[in-house]
Amino acid sequence: MGEIGEPKRELWIPLPFAPPAQTFDPLGKEDIGATIIPSAAAVTSAQAGRPDDGSVVGLIERYLDDRAHEKVRSWVLGSEPLVQRVELDIEAWRKRFSEIQPPLSPGPTLDGLDAALSEINRNAGMSRSDLERFSMNMTSPADAARLWVATMCWGSKNPRLWRLTQWVNSVKDGLADQLYRMLTQSQPESGVGEQETFGGLTAMYWASRRLDGVGESYGTKWLWALGLDSGRDFPFHLLVLDRRVHDCLKLLGWRPSGESADRRYVDFCKAASRWADMLNIRIADANCDPYRIEQLLFDRPTRRKTDPPKPPSLYEWLDP
């Protein structure tokens, strides 16, 4: 992070489309003069029958209290950085990228692709710390392409040619001016309103969703990767909302609320922050944060039988 008084960095934020025309009110509130009151949508959500925060946190706390889950408890409530490392077969990824037709022409996208693959080769994979470093040093289109490719590889694990082709075609040089404009965005000024900050997030959310091969799962992975640089002044942690997370939330009896996908995404991110805060209050010496909540919801073994057996994930515990 920059020190106080350090000149602001220019951040290249991919934003290929304009935001939707509708006004985005992420807090579910309407500002009437100096008074903020709940909107009708927020009241409807509260009456929708989903459990309150205390009930959700109570279930999570019961799971973590089980002695069999001590290893999970240590990373959910501990202070050690999350690793979230994924092993990647660099040769398989290089082969798949080389098969994309037409081949990429020289330019920032190809430079970013080469940089991402070189990093994967060096580390035999990709971890959260790698993506965080890329996110914090995104000052050019090539840097943005590096983070994009690295995030997609990290999220996919296995290279599928059709999907890689879609991803690369979404950002390749020939479409940069029309489809994938790299906008220079400075750090938000002090005093910028929440509505403007959330509006930028909404634009990025819908931009990600409209790229070929990128639905909510990969679009929110991209937002998560951008949010790893805390120098971008988002008002809450940006998290991954994919099928695994949705499935675990469903078992908890909790579903994101909102009239549109971007509202539901914001609702989930803000809820995860509240749940982490509540765990820190309820459990002595806890150091939970929204990233750990999201990882707990996502976590699920890929193989049922291991030696020694792994403790059940929260998902398995909720649905034995």
N, C-alpha and C positions, 0 to 999 in steps of 0.2 A: 504494500500500500504506500501511497505517497505520503510524505511528511507534511505537517502543517506549513503552509507557505510555499509548497512546491508548485511549480506551474502546472496547470491542468493538462492532462493528456487528451489527445484526440482519440476517440474510440470509433472504430468502424463497425457500425451495426447494420447487418443485412436487413433490408426492409423493402421487399419487392413490390408490395401492394399498399395502396392507401387503406387506412382503417375503415371498417364498416360505417355506414352513414349514421346508424343509431348512436345516441349518446350513451356512454358507458359509465354507469354509476357503481363502481366495484364495492363500495361500502354498504350498498343497499340503503342509502340515506338520501334525503332531499334537503338541500340547504335553504331554509326559509329565513332570510335576514340573518340574525346572529344565532338563531335556534336551529339545531339539527334534530330532526325527528325521523323515526323509522319509516321507510317507504312501505307501500302496500305489498310489494314483492317480498320485503324482509319479514313482514308480519305473516304472510302466507307461508314462507319457509319455516318460521318458528312453529307454525301450527300443523306442519306436514306430518308429524308423528315420528320423526327420527329422534334417536336418543340425544339427551343433552351431553355437553362436554364431560361432565362428571361421570356419567355412565360409561362413556367410551374409555376414559382414562382409568376408571375402576377395573374394567376388563383387562386393559394392558397391564395395570399394576398387579392384578392377580396372576397373570401369566409370568411376569418377571419375578414374582415372589416365590415361584416354584423352584426348589433347589436344583431340579434337573435342568433348569434354564440359566444356570449361573453364568455360563460362557456368553450367552446372548445378553444377559443383564450387564455384563462387564463392558460391552461396546455400546449398548444403548444408553447407559447412564454414565459411562466413563469419560475421561478427558483426552484419551488418545485419539489422534486424527483418524477419520474413516479412511480406509485404504481403497476399497471398492475396485480392486485390481481385476482385470480380465486378461487372460492369456490369449494371444492371437498368433496364428500361423502366418508369419510374414510372407512366405512364399505363396501361400494360397491367395492372400490379399493382392500381392503384386500381380499374380497371374490373372486374377479376375479383372483388375483395373486395366491390364494391358489388352484385354479382350473387348473393351468398350469401343463401340463404333458409332460415329467416326472418332478417331483418336483425338485427344485434346491437343490443341495447338499451344505453342509456348505462350505463357502469360501467367497472371497471378493465380489462377485456379490450379494450373499444373504445378506451379511452384509450391503452393500450399499442400497439394496432394503428395508431392515428393517429400516435403518436410515432415508431414504426418507419418508417412510410411517409414522414413528414416528413423523417427523416434520410436515407432513400434518395433523396428528391427533392433534398435539399440537396447530396448528394455524387454524384448520378447513379449510385449503386450502393452497395455495402456491402463493407467490408474487415475484415480481422482486427482492426485497431486499434479500429474502431467497436464490434465485438462485445465486445472486451476491456473497453472503456469501459462498455458496458451491463452487463456481468457484474460489474464492480467496483462498480457503483452500483445494485445490485438490492436495494432496501430496502422495496418495497411490491409488492402484487399487480400494479399497473399496470406497474411496472418489469420484473417477471417476464414479463408478457405482451409487453412491448416486446422483450425479449431473445428470447423464443420466436418471435415473428413474424419478427424480423430474421434469426434463425438459419435458419428454414425458407426464407425468401426467398433468403438467401445460398446455401443448399445446393441449392435447386431451380433457380435461375436463370430458368426459364420458368414463368409462372403457369398452372397447370391447375386449372380450377374445381372439379372433383371432389375433388382433393387439398386445395385450400385450404379447401373446405367441411368436410372431415374434420378438418383441423387446428384450425379455428376452433371447430367443434362440440366438440372435445376440451377446450377451455378456456373456452368461453363462459360468461357469468355465471350462466345458469340451472342449470348443472351444477356450479357451483363447490363447493357444500357436499357433494355426494354423490360426485363423480367426481374433482375436481381440487383437493384441499385444499391451501391454501397454508400450509405449516408454517413457523413462525419457528424458525430454527436458529442458535444462537450459535456463535462460533468454538470448535472443540474445546479443551477444557481441557488444560493440560500434564499429561502422564501418561496420557491416554486410551489404552486398549489398541488394538492394530492391529485386533483382531477387531471392535470397535465401529465403527471408522472404515470398514473394509471392508463391514461390514453395512449402513451407510447408503448406500454406493455401490451395493450389490446391490439395495437397495430402489429406488433411483432408476433403475437399469438396467431392472429389470422394469416399473416404472411407465411408463417411456418406451416400452418395447416394446408395452405394452398399449393405448396410445392409438390411436385410429382414424387410419389412414394413416401410421403411424410404425412401421417395422420396425427392424432393427438399424442400417441405414444412417443414418436420420434420428434414431433414438434416441441413437446414439453421437455424432452431431453436437451434440445437445443437451447431452450430458455434457461433450463437448469445450468447448462454450461456457461451461458452468458452471465448468469447470476453468481457464479463462483468468484468473480471479481467483485468484492464488496465495495470497490471504488465506484461502481455503478449504483447510483443511489436509489435502488428499488425500495419501496416502503415495507417489504416483507421478503422472506426467502422464496425464491422460485424453485419449485420442486418438480419431479417427474410424476406424471399422472398417466400410468399405462394400465394395461389389462390386469396385471398382477395386483397393482394397488387397488384398482376398482373392485376386484374380487374379494380382497381382504376387507375393504371398507364395507362391502355388502354383508359379510359375515358378522361384522361389528354392528350391523343394523343401521349404518350411517351412509348417506349418499350426499354428494355435493348438491347444493341448492342454487338455483338461478335460472333465469329465462333463456340464457344462451350459454354456449360452451365456454366462452371466456369468463363469464360470471361464475360458472361452476368451478372452473380452474382456480380462480381467485379465492372462492369460498373454501376450497380444499387447502390451499396454501396457508390461508389465515387460520384455519382450524388446526392444522398441524402445529403451528406456532403456539396456539393456546394450549394444546395437549402437552407439548414439551414443557411449557411454563408450569403447568399444573403438576406434572411429574416432579419437577425440580422443587416445588413447594412441599409435595407430599412425602418425598423420599429424601432422607438425609444424604448430603454430599453428592446428590445427583447432578450431572452436567449434561442433561439432554438438550438437544436442539431439534429444529424441524427436519433437518437432513436425516437425523437418526430415526425420527418417527417414520419418515417416508421409506427408509431402508428397512425398517422393521416390518412395515406393511408389504413391501416388495419381496422380502426374503422368503425363499422357498427352495428346498433342495431339489436338484435336477434328477437325482437318483434316490429311490426310496431306501435302498439298503446300502449301508456303508459299514466299514469295520475300522474302529468301533462305531456303533450306531450314533448318529447325530441326534441331539434333542429336537423335538418337534418345533417347527417354526410357529409363529403366532397364527398363521393361516391354518396349519395342521392342527394346532391346539383348539382353534375355534371350530374346526370341521374334522374331527378325528375319524 
